[in-house]
């Protein structure tokens, strides 16, 4: 899939990261087959924040309501995603079919797998787009450990300068992360159902890679 943004002459100021699916491998206990990590590249966070506020009003939601794909109605999902076509951002994402991965992946733990996927995605993004960028991740249990692992992987790959800062925030207090959540959820739903219309309004600005099962497992 090709991005429509072919005119960048400097990296983006912000990268918003969020995942869809879970990082576990206990499929018999409900672990998702697919895991998707998505990064939104944007220069202006305020435009995303304002959009979330406007959508709350439009959909008759309270000021404190949070947009999350997994617990939103299909009506709200479609309305939210349709409006994103008018905002300026790009999407870079990596999809992993965990059922096709070798058994070595099962022993790295959820946080290790999470950091591995995020690092793999970062390596695929051009330095023209991602360099000294501020990375903001959705807050989750084990976030500090994951950031530590990510920094280690970035140093190991020789690209520690990709980010000026790596921070974690709660999506409830950072509206822009709610956009990242909705996009990641739409991509996971598309992979699970084969219905690409879930992120159809922004399809042209998405680069989605699939992790190959023949690649090296995490160390």
C-alpha positions as CSV (number, residue, x, y, z in Angstrom):
1,X,0.0,0.0,0.0
2,X,1.4,3.4,-0.9
3,X,1.3,6.5,1.1
4,X,0.0,9.7,-0.5
5,X,2.7,11.8,1.2
6,X,5.6,11.9,-1.2
7,X,6.8,15.4,-0.5
8,X,8.3,15.3,3.0
9,X,11.6,17.3,3.4
10,X,11.9,16.8,7.1
11,X,10.9,14.2,9.7
12,X,7.6,14.4,11.5
13,X,7.5,16.1,14.9
14,X,5.4,13.4,16.6
15,X,4.7,9.7,16.3
16,X,1.7,8.2,18.2
17,X,1.9,4.5,18.8
18,X,-0.8,2.0,19.7
19,X,-1.6,-1.6,19.2
20,X,-4.6,-3.8,18.4
21,X,-4.9,-7.4,19.4
22,X,-2.8,-8.9,22.2
23,X,0.8,-10.0,22.5
24,X,0.1,-13.5,23.9
25,X,0.3,-16.9,22.3
26,X,-2.4,-18.8,24.2
27,X,-4.8,-19.1,21.3
28,X,-6.8,-21.7,23.1
29,X,-7.5,-19.1,25.8
30,X,-8.5,-16.3,23.5
31,X,-5.3,-14.7,22.3
32,X,-5.8,-13.0,19.0
33,X,-4.3,-14.5,15.9
34,X,-3.2,-11.1,14.6
35,X,-1.3,-8.4,16.4
36,X,-1.1,-5.0,14.8
37,X,1.1,-2.1,15.8
38,X,0.3,1.3,14.3
39,X,2.2,4.5,14.3
40,X,0.6,7.8,13.3
41,X,3.1,10.4,12.0
42,X,1.9,14.0,12.5
43,X,3.3,17.5,12.9
44,X,0.3,19.0,14.7
45,X,-1.2,17.1,17.7
46,X,-3.8,19.8,18.4
47,X,-5.7,19.0,15.2
48,X,-6.2,15.5,16.4
49,X,-7.2,16.6,19.8
50,X,-9.7,19.0,18.4
51,X,-11.1,16.3,16.1
52,X,-11.8,14.0,19.1
53,X,-13.6,16.8,20.9
54,X,-15.7,17.6,17.9
55,X,-16.6,14.0,17.4
56,X,-17.8,13.7,21.0
57,X,-20.2,16.6,20.4
58,X,-21.3,15.3,17.0
59,X,-22.1,11.8,18.4
60,X,-23.7,13.1,21.6
61,X,-21.1,11.8,23.9
62,X,-19.9,13.2,27.2
63,X,-16.8,15.4,27.5
64,X,-15.0,12.6,29.3
65,X,-16.0,9.8,26.9
66,X,-13.1,7.9,25.4
67,X,-12.9,6.6,21.8
68,X,-11.6,3.0,21.8
69,X,-12.3,0.8,18.8
70,X,-13.0,-2.4,20.8
71,X,-15.8,-0.9,22.9
72,X,-17.3,1.6,20.3
73,X,-20.4,0.8,18.3
74,X,-20.1,0.3,14.6
75,X,-21.9,3.5,14.0
76,X,-19.4,5.5,16.1
77,X,-16.5,3.6,14.5
78,X,-17.6,4.4,11.0
79,X,-18.3,8.1,11.7
80,X,-15.0,8.6,13.5
81,X,-12.9,6.9,10.8
82,X,-14.7,8.6,7.9
83,X,-13.8,12.0,9.3
84,X,-10.1,11.2,9.5
85,X,-9.7,11.7,5.8
86,X,-9.8,15.5,6.3
87,X,-6.8,15.5,8.8
88,X,-3.1,15.5,8.0
89,X,-1.3,12.5,9.2
90,X,0.3,9.3,7.8
91,X,0.1,5.8,9.1
92,X,2.9,3.2,9.3
93,X,1.9,-0.2,10.6
94,X,3.1,-3.8,11.0
95,X,0.8,-6.8,11.1
96,X,1.9,-10.1,12.6
97,X,0.1,-13.4,12.2
98,X,1.2,-15.0,15.4
99,X,-0.1,-18.4,14.5
100,X,2.6,-18.6,11.8
101,X,5.6,-17.7,14.0
102,X,8.2,-20.2,15.1
103,X,8.0,-21.4,18.7
104,X,11.0,-19.2,19.7
105,X,8.6,-16.2,19.9
106,X,6.5,-17.9,22.6
107,X,9.3,-17.6,25.2
108,X,10.0,-13.8,25.0
109,X,7.0,-12.8,27.1
110,X,4.3,-10.2,26.2
111,X,6.4,-7.2,26.8
112,X,9.4,-8.6,24.9
113,X,7.2,-9.4,22.0
114,X,5.6,-6.0,22.1
115,X,9.0,-4.2,22.1
116,X,10.3,-6.5,19.3
117,X,7.3,-5.7,17.0
118,X,7.5,-2.0,17.7
119,X,11.3,-2.0,17.0
120,X,10.8,-4.0,13.8
121,X,8.2,-1.4,12.6
122,X,10.5,1.5,13.4
123,X,13.3,0.0,11.3
124,X,11.0,-0.1,8.3
125,X,10.1,3.6,8.5
126,X,12.3,6.0,6.5
127,X,14.7,8.3,8.4
128,X,13.2,11.0,6.3
129,X,10.0,10.6,8.3
130,X,11.2,9.4,11.7
131,X,14.3,11.1,13.1
132,X,14.6,13.0,16.4
133,X,10.8,12.6,16.6
134,X,8.8,12.6,19.8
135,X,7.3,9.1,20.3
136,X,4.2,8.9,22.5
137,X,2.9,5.5,23.4
138,X,-0.4,4.6,25.0
139,X,0.1,3.9,28.7
140,X,-0.2,0.2,29.7
141,X,1.0,-2.2,32.4
142,X,4.7,-2.7,32.0
143,X,5.2,0.4,29.8
144,X,8.4,1.4,31.6
145,X,9.9,-2.1,31.0
146,X,8.8,-2.0,27.3
147,X,10.4,1.4,26.8
148,X,13.6,0.1,28.3
149,X,13.6,-2.9,26.0
150,X,12.8,-0.7,23.0
151,X,15.7,1.6,23.8
152,X,18.0,-1.4,24.0
153,X,16.8,-2.7,20.7
154,X,17.3,0.7,19.0
155,X,20.8,0.9,20.4
156,X,21.5,-2.7,19.2
157,X,20.3,-1.8,15.7
158,X,22.4,1.3,15.6
159,X,19.5,3.8,15.5
160,X,19.1,5.3,18.9
161,X,18.6,8.8,17.4
162,X,15.3,8.0,15.9
163,X,13.5,9.7,18.8
164,X,14.2,12.8,20.7
165,X,11.9,11.6,23.5
166,X,9.9,8.5,24.3
167,X,6.9,9.0,26.6
168,X,3.9,7.1,27.7
169,X,0.5,8.8,28.3
170,X,-3.0,7.7,29.1
171,X,-5.3,8.0,26.1
172,X,-8.0,9.3,28.4
173,X,-5.9,12.5,29.0
174,X,-4.3,12.6,25.5
175,X,-7.0,12.8,22.8
176,X,-4.5,12.3,20.0
177,X,-3.8,8.8,21.2
178,X,-7.5,7.9,20.8
179,X,-7.1,8.5,17.1
180,X,-4.2,6.1,17.1
181,X,-6.3,3.5,18.9
182,X,-9.2,3.8,16.4
183,X,-6.8,3.4,13.4
184,X,-5.1,0.4,14.9
185,X,-8.4,-1.2,15.8
186,X,-9.7,-0.6,12.2
187,X,-6.7,-2.3,10.7
188,X,-7.0,-5.3,13.0
189,X,-10.7,-5.6,12.1
190,X,-9.8,-5.4,8.4
191,X,-7.3,-8.2,8.8
192,X,-9.7,-10.4,10.7
193,X,-12.6,-9.9,8.4
194,X,-11.0,-9.1,5.1
195,X,-13.1,-5.9,4.9
196,X,-10.6,-3.1,4.1
197,X,-13.4,-0.5,4.3
198,X,-12.8,-0.1,8.0
199,X,-9.8,2.1,7.2
200,X,-10.9,2.9,3.6
201,X,-11.1,6.7,4.1
202,X,-7.4,6.8,4.9
203,X,-6.2,3.9,2.8
204,X,-4.0,6.1,0.6
205,X,-1.9,7.4,3.5
206,X,-1.3,3.9,5.0
207,X,1.8,1.7,4.6
208,X,1.0,-1.7,6.1
209,X,3.7,-4.3,6.3
210,X,3.2,-8.0,7.2
211,X,5.9,-9.7,9.3
212,X,7.3,-12.6,7.5
213,X,7.4,-16.0,9.3
214,X,10.9,-16.7,7.8
215,X,12.4,-13.7,9.6
216,X,14.7,-14.1,12.6
217,X,12.9,-14.5,16.0
218,X,13.7,-12.0,18.8
219,X,17.0,-12.5,20.7
